[in-house]
Amino acid sequence: MGCGAGFLSNHLAREGFTVTGIDSSQASIDVASRHDETGKARYLLGDASRLPFPDGSFDVVCAMDFLEHVEEPAAIVAEMARVLKPGGAFFFHTFNRNPLAWLVIIKGVEWFVKNTPRHMHVLRLFIKPKELERMCSASGLSLRQLLGSEPVVFSWAFWRMLLTRVVPANFRFRFSSSTLLAYTGYAVRARALISTTASS
């Protein structure tokens, strides 16, 4: 969901997975398609709150750096749960909502990454971990793991980015015990769901 330029979806296609990428931007879909070396990834223009798939269509759904860009994340989570098979996994990465996340994720990126679009991130759309856990539970998803994530600050790549305002290819993040800035996790569809139509 929200596949953007296809970084994750094209990687998964190269690893041999059957992949469908959904995005609301035709420009992003075009870029993702052009960079699909396998020619096997399927890209569709679509609305994540009204997916064009029947119930139980997928083994895995990914929402990486996506949920913090939508107005009604609970509706999106419910729709992703709907298209998961029983036992299917929902993987996510998003940002926590607090003053430190505003300073580092929003202002820090604006200050230290060249050509960052204005309002790329909006604090009120960030999601606290407990809020996302409740969204998952309400949609029939059982949270299995939640890890904090943070940039590797004690590295030349990090300091090079601060000096040049360009993100180097070897810039890295790592998992941590703190979810204060950002977090990654997965939940599993553990029970049958009543089919509903999510609204945006």
C-alpha positions as CSV (number, residue, x, y, z in Angstrom):
1,M,0.0,0.0,0.0
2,G,1.3,3.4,-1.0
3,C,4.1,1.8,-3.0
4,G,5.6,5.1,-4.1
5,A,8.5,4.6,-6.5
6,G,8.6,0.9,-5.9
7,F,11.7,0.5,-3.6
8,L,10.2,-2.3,-1.5
9,S,7.8,-3.8,-4.1
10,N,10.6,-4.1,-6.8
11,H,12.9,-5.6,-4.2
12,L,10.3,-8.2,-3.3
13,A,9.7,-9.0,-7.0
14,R,13.5,-9.5,-7.5
15,E,13.3,-12.0,-4.5
16,G,10.7,-14.0,-6.4
17,F,7.5,-12.9,-4.6
18,T,4.3,-12.2,-6.5
19,V,3.8,-8.4,-5.9
20,T,1.0,-5.9,-6.4
21,G,1.8,-2.3,-5.7
22,I,-1.0,0.3,-5.1
23,D,-0.6,4.0,-5.0
24,S,-2.8,7.1,-5.6
25,S,-0.1,8.8,-7.7
26,Q,0.2,7.9,-11.3
27,A,3.6,9.5,-11.4
28,S,4.8,7.2,-8.7
29,I,3.3,4.1,-10.4
30,D,5.1,5.1,-13.6
31,V,8.4,5.4,-11.8
32,A,7.9,2.1,-10.0
33,S,7.0,0.3,-13.2
34,R,10.1,1.6,-15.0
35,H,12.4,0.3,-12.3
36,D,10.9,-3.2,-12.1
37,E,13.7,-5.2,-13.5
38,T,11.7,-8.4,-13.4
39,G,8.7,-7.1,-15.4
40,K,6.5,-9.1,-13.0
41,A,5.4,-6.6,-10.4
42,R,1.8,-5.5,-10.9
43,Y,1.2,-1.8,-10.3
44,L,-2.3,-0.2,-9.9
45,L,-3.5,3.3,-9.4
46,G,-5.9,3.0,-6.5
47,D,-7.4,4.2,-3.2
48,A,-6.1,2.2,-0.2
49,S,-9.5,2.7,1.6
50,R,-11.3,0.9,-1.3
51,L,-9.1,-1.8,-2.6
52,P,-10.2,-3.5,-5.8
53,F,-9.7,-7.0,-4.4
54,P,-12.0,-9.6,-2.8
55,D,-11.7,-10.6,0.8
56,G,-8.7,-12.8,1.7
57,S,-6.7,-12.1,-1.5
58,F,-3.2,-11.7,-0.1
59,D,-0.7,-13.5,2.2
60,V,1.0,-10.3,3.2
61,V,0.2,-6.6,3.1
62,C,2.9,-3.9,3.7
63,A,2.3,-0.3,4.7
64,M,5.8,1.1,5.0
65,D,6.0,4.9,5.7
66,F,2.4,5.2,4.5
67,L,-0.1,5.4,7.4
68,E,1.3,8.7,8.6
69,H,0.1,10.3,5.3
70,V,-3.6,9.4,5.5
71,E,-6.4,11.2,7.4
72,E,-8.2,8.0,8.5
73,P,-5.6,5.3,9.2
74,A,-8.1,3.1,11.0
75,A,-10.2,2.7,7.8
76,I,-7.0,1.9,5.9
77,V,-6.0,-0.8,8.4
78,A,-9.5,-2.3,8.3
79,E,-9.3,-2.5,4.5
80,M,-5.9,-4.1,4.6
81,A,-7.1,-6.6,7.1
82,R,-10.1,-7.4,4.8
83,V,-7.9,-8.4,1.9
84,L,-5.6,-10.6,4.1
85,K,-6.0,-14.3,4.2
86,P,-6.6,-15.8,7.7
87,G,-3.1,-16.1,9.2
88,G,-1.8,-13.4,6.8
89,A,0.6,-10.8,8.0
90,F,0.4,-7.0,8.0
91,F,3.8,-5.3,8.1
92,F,4.1,-1.6,8.9
93,H,6.5,1.2,9.6
94,T,5.4,4.7,10.8
95,F,6.2,7.5,13.1
96,N,5.2,8.3,16.7
97,R,3.4,11.5,17.6
98,N,5.3,13.6,20.1
99,P,7.5,16.8,20.3
100,L,10.7,14.9,19.7
101,A,9.4,13.2,16.6
102,W,8.3,16.6,15.3
103,L,11.8,18.0,15.9
104,V,13.7,15.1,14.4
105,I,11.4,13.6,11.7
106,I,9.8,16.8,10.5
107,K,12.2,19.7,11.2
108,G,15.4,17.7,11.1
109,V,14.6,16.3,7.6
110,E,13.6,19.8,6.4
111,W,16.9,21.3,7.7
112,F,19.3,18.6,6.7
113,V,17.9,16.9,3.5
114,K,18.0,19.0,0.4
115,N,14.8,19.4,-1.7
116,T,12.5,18.0,1.0
117,P,8.9,19.0,0.0
118,R,7.1,21.3,2.4
119,H,4.6,19.4,4.6
120,M,5.9,16.1,3.6
121,H,5.1,15.0,7.1
122,V,2.4,16.5,9.3
123,L,2.6,15.8,13.1
124,R,-1.1,15.4,13.7
125,L,-1.1,12.4,11.3
126,F,1.6,10.6,13.2
127,I,0.3,7.6,15.1
128,K,1.1,6.5,18.7
129,P,2.0,2.8,18.9
130,K,-1.0,2.1,21.2
131,E,-3.3,3.8,18.7
132,L,-2.1,1.5,15.9
133,E,-2.4,-1.5,18.1
134,R,-6.0,-0.6,18.8
135,M,-6.7,-0.2,15.1
136,C,-5.2,-3.6,14.4
137,S,-7.3,-5.2,17.2
138,A,-10.5,-3.6,16.0
139,S,-9.8,-5.0,12.5
140,G,-9.1,-8.6,13.6
141,L,-5.4,-8.3,13.6
142,S,-3.2,-9.5,16.4
143,L,0.0,-7.5,17.0
144,R,2.9,-9.9,17.2
145,Q,6.0,-7.6,17.3
146,L,6.8,-3.9,17.6
147,L,10.3,-2.5,17.4
148,G,11.6,1.0,17.6
149,S,13.7,2.3,14.7
150,E,16.3,5.1,14.5
151,P,19.0,6.3,12.2
152,V,22.6,5.1,12.9
153,V,24.0,8.4,14.1
154,F,27.5,7.2,15.0
155,S,28.4,6.7,11.3
156,W,30.2,8.7,8.6
157,A,27.0,8.4,6.4
158,F,25.0,10.3,9.0
159,W,27.4,13.1,9.5
160,R,28.0,13.3,5.7
161,M,24.2,13.8,5.3
162,L,24.3,16.7,7.8
163,L,27.2,18.3,6.0
164,T,26.0,17.9,2.4
165,R,22.2,17.7,2.9
166,V,22.3,14.7,0.6
167,V,21.3,11.2,1.9
168,P,24.2,8.9,1.0
169,A,23.5,5.4,-0.4
170,N,25.0,3.8,2.8
171,F,22.8,5.7,5.2
172,R,21.2,3.2,7.6
173,F,18.6,2.8,10.2
174,R,18.5,0.2,13.0
175,F,16.0,-1.4,15.3
176,S,16.0,-0.2,18.9
177,S,14.0,-0.6,22.1
178,S,12.6,2.9,21.9
179,T,9.5,3.7,19.8
180,L,9.8,7.4,20.6
181,L,10.6,8.4,17.0
182,A,9.5,5.6,14.8
183,Y,8.5,2.0,14.9
184,T,8.2,-1.1,12.8
185,G,6.1,-4.2,13.4
186,Y,3.7,-6.8,12.2
187,A,0.3,-8.1,13.0
188,V,-1.5,-11.3,11.9
189,R,-5.1,-11.8,10.9
190,A,-6.1,-14.2,13.5
191,R,-9.9,-14.6,12.9
192,A,-12.6,-14.3,10.3
193,L,-13.7,-10.8,9.5
194,I,-17.2,-9.5,8.7
195,S,-16.9,-8.0,5.2
196,T,-17.4,-4.2,5.4
197,T,-16.8,-1.3,3.1
198,A,-14.3,1.1,4.6
199,S,-14.8,4.8,3.9
200,S,-12.2,7.5,3.5
